[in-house]
Each structure stands twice: as C-alpha cells, then as structure tokens.
C-alpha cells in the first residue's frame, strides 16, 4: 500500500471574493501563492494589481489570447504570474468566450505541468458579458429573445463559476465578482434581502452552495482595507462565510488570513506561524511588505 503525505496546514482554498469596484478584490487575489495564472475578463487596465507584483514583460499573442508574463524582481528568470487577457474587444463580433472554452479544456493538466499554485477568474461580471455577447451575436444570433441570451450566460456561469473553478483540486482557485441585492429566505421561511454575487437569474442563491469560502473585500471610512469572512448583524446583509475559520475583518492578504486562524492543534499552529522567507512584494507564501492586519470595521 502506498503512503500518502499529510495535507499541508495551509491547504488549497477556493474562495469567491465579492466587493465594490476598487475595493481591493484583485489586490487580495494577487497575494496568493505563486506561480499564478490569471484569466482576466476585465479590461486590460484592471491588471495593475497583478503586474505590480514583479517585473512585467511585453504583451504577447498566444494561440487563444493575448498574455503578459510577470517575473520576479529578485530573480528575473523566474516567472511568477501569467496574465491572460480575455476581454471582449468587439461585442458585435464576439470570439472571446468561444476561445476561452477551447483554452480552458486543458487547464487541469496545465496547472500540474506549469506548477501553478493559484488560478484566478477576474471577474464574473465581465465573463458573463462575454458569454452573453457570444450568444447574442454568434451562437444564437437568430434568436431575438433576450431571455435566451441570459440563459446562455447563466449556463456559462454555472459551468465555469459554479462548477469548474471550485473543482480545480490542484490549485488555489479564486473567483472575483461584484454583488447585487438578492431575494432570499431564512430556514424558517422568512423573506429577506441579501447581498450576493451578481449573476443572472436565481443563480446567486445557488452559487454559494459550491463555495465554502465567500468573502467580501471593502474599505472603511478611513481607507483601511478589510475582508468580511462571516455573517454580521443587520443592516450588514452580505452572504459571507468561512469553513476554515478565517477571522472576520482582517487585512486582505493571504498571510494575514492564515495567521488569523485559531488552531487547537499545536503542531498545526506552529507550522502555520513559521516564516520561510523574507517578505516580498510578490506576495503569496513569501508575505508582503504591506502586511498590516487591522481590526474589523463595522461596515
């Protein structure tokens, strides 16, 4: 019988991160372990949080998309982030979603062969638009019923956001999204309103079933950044949760999140708190020079 190695104390996690535009969602994702693959459906100018983690190279063209490599500032030969640009440049003649379906068919094997520690889908808002345009002008161009195109994009979100990304077992897999007010109900059947991931139809109420980590990134009135990881009393109605037990309100950084976990197992706690390298702007397991955990703000 073959022996298996014990799981790392910092196991791979697959969070869905929501927040307002500019709150720091991509900032948090960029602090996760490297090597990192970013599938950026947002506009290219939104890549800044990933590019500043090292030394960005030129934008190049691959088989399915444009991409940009980011190299370590301390070791120029070491690739730390690959940013792939999937934004739809021509919505009336769309190709992005179709190309992404082809490209992502081998992503599991690529995670292993390229040693990607983290994969990011940024953001669901732009991904849904790309899928809807693809239906409206290409896949279902003869169908004038807008409901058909929303159904198409909802199915695309079910496939990639709800099913594909949470099942990438060999990497940290991050989904970045915005939020909307959604109707929901309590276990007792009381109708309530919650802020959930912004996707079509009734999907917001179901996507959370596939994520054990649902976080909200926000800034307080003083400009401090925080991560909401748990439900809070009214009027805060964000549908946040953590199965691992990340502390609510910590600084949005991979290291700060893990250091906030209260462990009863002493060996596990020691393994988590043992630094391995000096802080680096590359983030991830090396830390970050802007690591400044702060108390939760009542926002």
C-alpha positions as CSV (number, residue, x, y, z in Angstrom):
1,X,0.0,0.0,0.0
2,X,1.4,3.4,-1.0
3,X,1.7,6.0,1.7
4,X,0.2,9.5,1.2
5,X,1.7,12.7,2.6
6,X,-0.3,14.6,5.2
7,X,-2.1,17.6,3.9
8,X,-0.3,20.9,4.2
9,X,-1.7,23.1,7.1
10,X,-2.3,25.8,4.6
11,X,-4.4,23.7,2.3
12,X,-5.5,24.9,-1.1
13,X,-8.6,27.1,-0.8
14,X,-11.1,28.2,-3.4
15,X,-12.8,31.4,-2.4
16,X,-15.4,33.6,-4.1
17,X,-14.5,37.2,-3.4
18,X,-17.1,39.9,-3.9
19,X,-16.8,43.7,-3.4
20,X,-17.3,47.1,-5.0
21,X,-15.2,48.3,-7.9
22,X,-11.8,49.3,-6.4
23,X,-12.3,47.7,-3.0
24,X,-9.3,45.5,-3.4
25,X,-10.5,42.2,-4.7
26,X,-7.7,41.7,-7.2
27,X,-5.3,43.1,-4.6
28,X,-6.2,40.2,-2.3
29,X,-6.0,37.6,-5.1
30,X,-2.6,38.8,-6.1
31,X,-1.2,38.0,-2.7
32,X,-1.9,34.3,-3.1
33,X,0.9,31.8,-3.7
34,X,2.9,31.9,-7.0
35,X,3.1,30.7,-9.7
36,X,-0.2,32.2,-10.7
37,X,-2.4,32.1,-13.7
38,X,-4.9,35.0,-14.1
39,X,-7.8,34.7,-16.6
40,X,-8.7,38.4,-16.9
41,X,-12.0,39.2,-18.5
42,X,-12.0,42.7,-17.2
43,X,-10.4,45.5,-19.3
44,X,-6.5,45.3,-19.5
45,X,-6.1,48.3,-17.3
46,X,-7.5,46.2,-14.5
47,X,-4.4,44.0,-14.5
48,X,-2.4,46.5,-12.4
49,X,-2.6,44.6,-9.1
50,X,-1.0,41.6,-10.7
51,X,1.6,43.4,-12.8
52,X,3.0,45.4,-9.8
53,X,3.9,42.1,-8.1
54,X,7.0,41.9,-10.1
55,X,8.5,43.0,-13.4
56,X,6.0,42.8,-16.3
57,X,7.1,41.8,-19.7
58,X,5.6,42.8,-23.0
59,X,2.1,41.8,-24.1
60,X,2.4,38.8,-26.4
61,X,0.0,36.8,-28.5
62,X,-0.7,33.1,-27.9
63,X,-3.0,30.6,-29.7
64,X,-6.1,31.7,-27.9
65,X,-5.5,35.1,-26.3
66,X,-3.0,37.9,-25.6
67,X,-1.0,37.4,-22.4
68,X,1.6,39.1,-20.3
69,X,4.2,37.5,-18.1
70,X,5.3,38.9,-14.8
71,X,8.8,38.0,-13.5
72,X,10.3,38.0,-10.0
73,X,12.0,41.3,-9.1
74,X,14.7,39.3,-7.2
75,X,15.1,36.6,-9.9
76,X,14.4,38.0,-13.4
77,X,14.4,34.5,-14.8
78,X,11.6,33.2,-12.6
79,X,8.0,33.6,-13.9
80,X,5.6,34.3,-11.1
81,X,2.4,35.4,-12.8
82,X,0.9,34.9,-16.3
83,X,-2.0,37.3,-17.0
84,X,-4.2,36.3,-19.9
85,X,-6.4,39.0,-21.5
86,X,-9.9,37.7,-22.3
87,X,-11.8,41.0,-22.5
88,X,-14.2,41.2,-25.5
89,X,-12.9,43.9,-27.8
90,X,-15.7,43.7,-30.3
91,X,-19.0,42.7,-28.7
92,X,-20.9,42.7,-32.0
93,X,-18.5,40.1,-33.5
94,X,-17.5,38.2,-30.3
95,X,-14.9,35.5,-30.1
96,X,-13.6,35.7,-26.5
97,X,-16.0,33.2,-24.8
98,X,-15.5,30.6,-27.6
99,X,-11.8,30.9,-27.4
100,X,-11.8,30.6,-23.6
101,X,-13.9,27.4,-23.8
102,X,-11.2,25.9,-26.0
103,X,-8.3,27.2,-24.0
104,X,-9.7,26.1,-20.6
105,X,-10.3,22.5,-21.8
106,X,-6.7,21.6,-20.7
107,X,-6.4,23.9,-17.7
108,X,-6.2,21.0,-15.2
109,X,-3.3,19.4,-16.9
110,X,-1.6,22.8,-17.3
111,X,-1.9,23.5,-13.6
112,X,0.2,20.4,-13.0
113,X,2.7,20.8,-15.9
114,X,3.3,24.5,-15.2
115,X,3.2,24.2,-11.4
116,X,0.5,26.8,-11.0
117,X,-0.2,27.3,-7.3
118,X,-3.1,29.7,-7.9
119,X,-5.6,30.3,-10.7
120,X,-7.9,33.4,-10.8
121,X,-11.1,34.2,-12.8
122,X,-11.4,38.0,-12.8
123,X,-14.2,39.0,-13.0
124,X,-17.5,37.1,-13.2
125,X,-19.2,40.4,-14.3
126,X,-17.1,40.6,-17.5
127,X,-17.2,36.9,-18.0
128,X,-21.0,36.9,-18.0
129,X,-21.0,39.7,-20.5
130,X,-18.6,37.9,-22.8
131,X,-20.8,34.8,-22.8
132,X,-24.0,36.8,-23.4
133,X,-22.5,38.7,-26.3
134,X,-21.3,35.3,-27.7
135,X,-24.9,34.0,-27.6
136,X,-26.5,37.2,-28.9
137,X,-24.2,37.7,-32.0
138,X,-22.8,34.3,-32.7
139,X,-24.1,31.1,-31.1
140,X,-27.8,32.2,-31.1
141,X,-27.7,35.1,-33.4
142,X,-31.1,34.4,-35.0
143,X,-32.9,34.4,-31.7
144,X,-34.3,37.8,-30.9
145,X,-35.5,36.8,-27.4
146,X,-33.1,38.3,-24.9
147,X,-34.0,35.7,-22.3
148,X,-32.3,33.1,-24.4
149,X,-29.0,35.0,-24.2
150,X,-29.3,35.5,-20.5
151,X,-30.0,31.8,-20.2
152,X,-26.8,31.1,-22.2
153,X,-24.7,33.3,-20.0
154,X,-26.3,31.8,-16.9
155,X,-25.4,28.4,-18.1
156,X,-21.8,29.6,-18.8
157,X,-21.6,30.8,-15.2
158,X,-22.9,27.5,-13.9
159,X,-20.3,25.7,-15.9
160,X,-17.2,27.8,-15.1
161,X,-18.0,29.8,-11.9
162,X,-20.2,27.3,-10.0
163,X,-18.7,24.0,-11.3
164,X,-15.3,24.3,-13.0
165,X,-13.4,26.7,-10.7
166,X,-14.4,25.2,-7.4
167,X,-13.3,21.8,-8.7
168,X,-9.7,22.7,-9.7
169,X,-8.3,20.5,-6.9
170,X,-4.6,21.0,-7.6
171,X,-4.5,24.8,-7.1
172,X,-5.9,27.7,-5.1
173,X,-8.8,28.7,-7.3
174,X,-10.2,32.2,-6.9
175,X,-13.4,33.7,-8.4
176,X,-13.7,37.5,-8.3
177,X,-17.1,39.1,-8.6
178,X,-19.3,42.1,-7.8
179,X,-22.6,41.9,-5.9
180,X,-26.2,42.8,-6.1
181,X,-29.2,42.8,-3.7
182,X,-30.9,39.5,-4.0
183,X,-34.1,38.0,-2.5
184,X,-33.6,35.1,-0.2
185,X,-35.3,33.4,2.8
186,X,-34.3,32.1,6.2
187,X,-34.5,28.5,7.3
188,X,-37.8,29.3,8.9
189,X,-39.2,30.7,5.6
190,X,-38.9,34.4,6.3
191,X,-38.3,36.5,3.2
192,X,-35.1,38.5,3.5
193,X,-32.7,40.5,1.3
194,X,-29.1,39.6,1.0
195,X,-26.1,41.0,-1.0
196,X,-24.8,38.2,-3.1
197,X,-22.7,37.6,-6.2
198,X,-24.0,39.4,-9.3
199,X,-25.0,36.8,-11.9
200,X,-28.2,36.3,-13.9
201,X,-31.5,34.7,-12.7
202,X,-31.7,32.7,-9.5
203,X,-28.0,31.7,-9.8
204,X,-26.8,33.9,-6.9
205,X,-28.8,31.8,-4.4
206,X,-27.2,28.6,-5.7
207,X,-23.6,29.5,-6.5
208,X,-22.8,29.7,-2.8
209,X,-23.5,26.0,-2.4
210,X,-20.3,25.2,-4.2
211,X,-18.1,27.7,-2.2
212,X,-17.1,27.1,1.4
213,X,-15.3,30.5,1.4
214,X,-17.4,33.5,0.4
215,X,-15.6,36.8,1.3
216,X,-16.3,40.5,0.8
217,X,-13.5,43.0,0.5
218,X,-14.2,46.5,1.5
219,X,-12.7,49.8,2.7
220,X,-13.7,51.5,5.9
221,X,-14.3,55.3,6.2
222,X,-10.6,55.9,7.0
223,X,-9.5,54.0,3.8
224,X,-8.4,50.8,5.6
225,X,-9.0,47.6,3.8
226,X,-10.7,44.6,5.3
227,X,-12.1,41.2,4.5
228,X,-15.5,40.2,5.7
229,X,-15.5,36.4,6.1
230,X,-18.6,35.8,8.2
231,X,-22.2,37.0,8.5
232,X,-22.7,40.1,10.6
233,X,-25.8,41.6,12.3
234,X,-28.3,43.7,10.4
235,X,-28.0,46.1,8.5
236,X,-25.0,44.2,7.1
237,X,-26.6,41.6,4.9
238,X,-23.7,40.2,2.9
239,X,-23.8,36.4,2.4
240,X,-20.3,35.7,3.7
241,X,-19.0,32.5,5.2
242,X,-15.8,30.6,6.0
243,X,-15.5,26.9,6.7
244,X,-11.8,27.2,7.6
245,X,-12.4,29.8,10.3
246,X,-10.6,32.9,8.9
247,X,-11.1,35.8,11.3
248,X,-13.6,38.4,10.2
249,X,-12.3,41.9,9.3
250,X,-8.6,41.0,8.8
251,X,-6.4,42.8,6.2
252,X,-7.0,41.4,2.7
253,X,-3.8,39.4,2.3
254,X,-3.1,35.6,2.1
255,X,-0.7,35.7,5.0
256,X,-3.0,37.7,7.2
257,X,-5.9,35.4,6.6
258,X,-4.0,32.3,7.5
259,X,-2.4,33.9,10.6
260,X,-5.9,34.7,11.8
261,X,-7.0,31.1,12.0
262,X,-7.2,29.9,15.6
263,X,-6.0,26.3,15.8
264,X,-6.3,24.0,18.8
265,X,-3.7,21.6,17.3
266,X,-0.3,23.0,18.4
267,X,1.8,21.3,15.7
268,X,-0.5,22.8,13.1
269,X,-0.4,26.2,14.6
270,X,3.4,26.1,14.7
271,X,3.6,25.0,11.1
272,X,1.4,27.9,10.1
273,X,3.4,30.6,12.0
274,X,6.9,29.5,10.9
275,X,8.2,32.1,8.4
276,X,10.1,30.6,5.5
277,X,11.4,33.6,3.6
278,X,11.7,37.4,4.0
279,X,8.7,39.5,2.9
280,X,8.4,40.1,-0.8
281,X,6.2,42.3,-3.0
282,X,5.5,39.1,-5.0
283,X,3.1,38.1,-2.2
284,X,1.9,34.6,-1.6
285,X,3.7,32.4,0.9
286,X,6.6,34.9,1.0
287,X,4.4,37.6,2.6
288,X,4.2,41.2,1.5
289,X,5.7,44.4,2.6
290,X,2.3,45.9,3.2
291,X,1.1,43.2,5.5
292,X,-0.8,45.3,8.1
293,X,-3.7,43.3,9.7
294,X,-6.2,45.6,11.3
295,X,-9.3,45.1,13.4
296,X,-12.7,44.7,11.8
297,X,-14.6,47.8,10.9
298,X,-18.4,47.9,11.3
299,X,-19.1,48.4,7.7
